[in-house]
Amino acid sequence: MKEFLVELTTTVPEGTDPAEVGRRRAAEAVRAGELAAAGHLVRLWRPVGELRSIGVWRAADEGELHEKVLGTLPLWPWMTSVVTALEPHPNDPGRAAVTA
C-alpha cells in the first residue's frame, strides 16, 4: 500500500441540528477505529487550537483513498481535503526500524 499525508478540515453547515453533528462525530470515531484496524489510518494529529486534522493514511492508490477510505467517513460530506502522496526518504531515521 502507498502512504498519503492527508489534511482534513471539517466545516459543519450552518443550521445543522447539533444532535446530527453529535451522531456523525460518534460514528466518525467508530469508523476511524475500523480504518486503523484495517491498516488504512496510520497516525492522526490535530494542530493545537485548530479544527482540522493531519494524518498518515494508506491505500492502494489515491482513487481507493478517496472512494473506499476517506469517502466512508461519516463527516466526509462536510470535509475538504488536501492529499499528498508520500514515498520513503533515504535519510528517514524510521526506515531502519521498519526494515530491521
N, C-alpha and C positions, 0 to 999 in steps of 0.2 A: 504494500500500500504506500501511497505517496503522502507526504505531510504538507499541511497548509497552515499558515498563520491567518486567523480569522478575527476580524474586529466586528463586533455586533453592537448596534445601537438600537434600543427599543424605544419607540415613541407610541404611547397609548393614545388612540384617537380621542379627541375631546368629546366629552359627554358619555364615554363608555361607563357602564354600570360597574362600580367598584367590586361587586360580587363576581362579575365576569373576569375582571382583572385578577382577582384572588384565585379563581378556579384555574385560569390559564397559568399563573405563576406556580401553583402547586403541581399542575400537570407538567410544566416545564422542568421542575426538579426531578420528577419521576423519569421523564424522557431522557434527561441528561444522564441520569444514572444508567439507564439502559444502553445509551450510546457509548458510555465509558466502558461498560461491561463487554460490549461488542468490539471494543478497540478503536472506535471512531473518535471519541473525545479523550485526548491525552492529558491536557492541562488546561486550566481556565483561571483567569485573573480578572479582577476589577480594579481599574486605576482608582487611587484614593480620591474620594469626593466626586466621582463621576458615575453616571448611569449608563455605562457601556461595559462590555467585556472583551477581553482579548484571550484567545485560546489557540492551542495547537490541536488540530484535528487531522484524522487520517481517512483517506478514501482511495479507491482505485484511480479516480481522476476527478477533475473539477465538476464534471457533469454529475457523477454519483454524489459528490459532496453536496451539491445544491439540491438534487432531486430526492435522494434517498437518506440523506443525513440531516442537513440543516432544514430542508423543507418539511421535515417531520416534527420540528419543534412547535409546540402549541403557540408560542409567541411570534413565530416566523412571519405571519401576515403583518405584524407591526414592526418588523425589524428592517434595518438597512445593514448591508454587509460590505466589508472590504476584504477580499481574499487574495493572499499572496502565496503562490506555490513556493515550497522550500526544497532545498537539496542540501546534503551534508557538506559541511565546510571542512577542509583538510586539517584545520587547526582547532577544531571543536574539542575541548577537553573532555566532553561527554562521550565522544566516539570510542575512546579506549575502553570505557566501561561497557559500552554496547557490544563491542567486538570481542571482549575478554571472555 
